[in-house]
Each structure stands twice: as structure tokens, then as C-alpha cells.
Amino acid sequence: MSTKNPVRWYNLVAPLYDFAVSGVYTGARRETAKQLHLKPGLTVLDVACGTGENFQYLIDGIGSRGMVIGTDFSKNMLARAKQKIPSNQWGNVHLLQADAQTLSIKNIKSGLSLPKLQVDRILCTLGYSVMPKWEKVFERTWDILEPGGRYAIMDWHASKPTFYTRIVDRVAASDIGRRWWEALERSSVDYLKETIVNPAFHGMVFVVSGTKPV
Ligand SMILES: C[S@@+](CC[C@H](N)C(=O)[O-])C[C@H]1O[C@@H](n2cnc3c(N)ncnc32)[C@H](O)[C@@H]1O
């Protein structure tokens, strides 16, 4: 396993991913959806969506008139997300395999054959600590977000490495030393940061969000 090639790692662990994380992040995902200020009919982009563990929380907020676009670079993680669509009757979920650092309105539109596209909300959960070019991912996706739209990130951060943080990084192919919230804090208005209370997280899982200025 290598943090330099997390996609290879996630292709490998995709069959076990839901079993490993199921239930662990429920509160954190709910808080992320809450901070997005979802409304019926909105379009939400889930960056590095993995197996689609956020989708139900998003659909609960945007309803059947809204749209969820899930993108991930791992074919096997996306295949798991795809399997969930029919059983959950998610007729408004679209999936795109893409490197998050290359995302743009143009390539999402052409990748999904959408005649038009406005992205009202963006989230990335447990992705910034994993994606090697995370700063570029923020730049690209911030550009995609409609002015006035909200952006939320949920992830791990530890200021100092410990035995525990090394285990987290090893298991998740991550680097939780990254200060992944700073660009959003700088760029947004109404910035909010919440620590997720869960004994397993040791105070190291946060949800941050902010609004793109109009
Ligand atoms: C820890 S998983 C998080 C999945 C999901 N967001 C969740 O909350 O369960 C990290 C995800 O980042 C994806 N990923 C890694 N590098 C990526 C990249 N360059 N572009 C898009 N996705 C990437 C992996 O394939 C994996 O699905």
C-alpha cells in the first residue's frame, strides 16, 4: 500500500470498504449534509465519492428533483456505488470515473452527456487526506461551484504523528497531517468548523464548510 497511489489501494479494498466503514461515519456524514444547507432540486457534486456512502444523506436533502453527481478515480469503488443505485431507487444519481484534479463543468457535462449543468453544492468526505494533489483538487472544484453555493469537507487531521495516526494513515492510504481546510477557510464566507464527537476519532475528524462569494 502506498499513499502515492491511493487509487490502486482503493481498487483493492473496494469489496471490504462498506463493511469496514459502515456506521462509523454516520454522524459525520449527517453533519456534512447538514452543513451543505441542502434544498429540494439542487445539484450536488460528491468528489471522491467512493462507494456512495453519502448519497442517501444528500438525496434526503435534495429530493427526487435534485441530482447527485458522484465522481471517483477508482473503478472498483464506483462499481460498488453503482450497485446501490437500483436497490435504493436512486434515479437521480450519476457516476463518473475521473481524477478529481481534472474535474471541470465541461468534462462532467460531456462525461455524463448532460445538456447543461450548474453545481450548487460540493462535498468531499475522507478524500482530501487521501488524494495526492489535494490542493489542486480544491482549486478545480471550487471553480466548478456556482457562486452562492456551499462546499463541505469531512476528514481527519492530526497536528502531530502518533502510533494511532500512523495506523489510520496505513489503513486509509492517507496523510492526515495535511491542513486541508485552509483553502476553504480563506476562500469562503460563513465558514464553519465542527469536531465530530466519537471515541474512535480521538477528536481528529472535522467537518468544515463555507459559501462561495457571489
Ligand atoms: C477514504 S475513501 C472515501 C470515499 C468516500 N468519499 C467516503 O466518504 O466513504 C477515498 C476515496 O478517494 C478516491 N481517490 C483517491 N485519489 C483520487 C483522485 N485523484 N481522484 C478521485 N478520487 C480519488 C479513492 O478511490 C477513494 O474512493
The ligand as a MOL file (V3000), in Angstrom:
LIG
                    3D

  0  0  0     0  0            999 V3000
M  V30 BEGIN CTAB
M  V30 COUNTS 27 29 0 0 0
M  V30 BEGIN ATOM
M  V30 1 C -11.3560 7.0110 2.0920 0
M  V30 2 S -12.1050 6.8620 0.5340 0 CHG=1
M  V30 3 C -13.5120 7.9430 0.7770 0
M  V30 4 C -14.6910 7.5440 -0.0420 0
M  V30 5 C -15.9910 8.3020 0.2620 0
M  V30 6 N -15.8580 9.7110 -0.0200 0
M  V30 7 C -16.4460 8.1130 1.6930 0
M  V30 8 O -16.6550 9.1020 2.4030 0
M  V30 9 O -16.6380 6.9560 2.0870 0 CHG=-1
M  V30 10 C -11.0700 7.8450 -0.5130 0
M  V30 11 C -11.5200 7.8590 -1.9590 0
M  V30 12 O -10.6840 8.7580 -2.7030 0
M  V30 13 C -10.5850 8.2400 -4.0080 0
M  V30 14 N -9.4810 8.8940 -4.7200 0
M  V30 15 C -8.1630 8.7990 -4.4620 0
M  V30 16 N -7.4700 9.5700 -5.3290 0
M  V30 17 C -8.3810 10.1470 -6.1490 0
M  V30 18 C -8.2920 11.0460 -7.2400 0
M  V30 19 N -7.1250 11.5130 -7.6690 0
M  V30 20 N -9.4270 11.4450 -7.8420 0
M  V30 21 C -10.6310 10.9780 -7.4150 0
M  V30 22 N -10.7740 10.1230 -6.3980 0
M  V30 23 C -9.6670 9.7160 -5.7690 0
M  V30 24 C -10.3720 6.7500 -3.7650 0
M  V30 25 O -10.6000 5.9950 -4.9310 0
M  V30 26 C -11.3920 6.5040 -2.6480 0
M  V30 27 O -12.6460 6.1200 -3.1770 0
M  V30 END ATOM
M  V30 BEGIN BOND
M  V30 1 1 1 2
M  V30 2 1 2 3
M  V30 3 1 2 10
M  V30 4 1 3 4
M  V30 5 1 4 5
M  V30 6 1 5 6
M  V30 7 1 5 7
M  V30 8 2 7 8
M  V30 9 1 7 9
M  V30 10 1 10 11
M  V30 11 1 11 12
M  V30 12 1 11 26
M  V30 13 1 12 13
M  V30 14 1 13 14
M  V30 15 1 13 24
M  V30 16 1 14 15
M  V30 17 1 14 23
M  V30 18 2 15 16
M  V30 19 1 16 17
M  V30 20 1 17 18
M  V30 21 2 17 23
M  V30 22 1 18 19
M  V30 23 2 18 20
M  V30 24 1 20 21
M  V30 25 2 21 22
M  V30 26 1 22 23
M  V30 27 1 24 25
M  V30 28 1 24 26
M  V30 29 1 26 27
M  V30 END BOND
M  V30 END CTAB
M  END
